Amino acid sequence: MKNLAVYDASPFSLIDQFFSNDLFNYENYRSPSIDVREENDRYVLEAELPGLNERDIKLEMKDDVLTLATAAMEDKKESGSQDGRWIRRERRKFKFSRSFSLPQDADREKIEARFRDGLLTVEIPKKPETAPRIVPVKVA
């Protein structure tokens, strides 16, 4: 990473330093945008995962914690022309892991997930409420 504090007399050199400096792409800090909402009969988790497909996603339920992460992603060869050089490159593979503690009324056995157009939707049904049971009294 080049230091922007070092100035050259040429304005083109400064521009080149700016575009080759990757201040905005720290893989360790990238995380998808996730919304969670509660509905009458379920919880819905939606995660924006642009550039990924269903094979890149790992969803795991363990000890009342739902974890969304990238699956083991293999290194893919660069496609396109090898003649040029990148001026700015922000679209890269990234790894993440996010965990969510599920509420007590979540039905862990009936969780469903679907992925379409870069949006992962996870539906977590609520357990049916236990209605009070009336115990009949018999005459002895």
ABEGO torsion letter per residue (X at the ends): XBBAABBBABAAAAAAAAAABBAABBAAABBBBBBBBBBAABBBBBBBBBGBBAAABBBBBBGGBBBBBBBBBBBBBBBEBAABBBABBABBBBBBBBBBBBBAABBAAABBBBBBGGBBBBBBBBBBBBBBBBBBBBBX
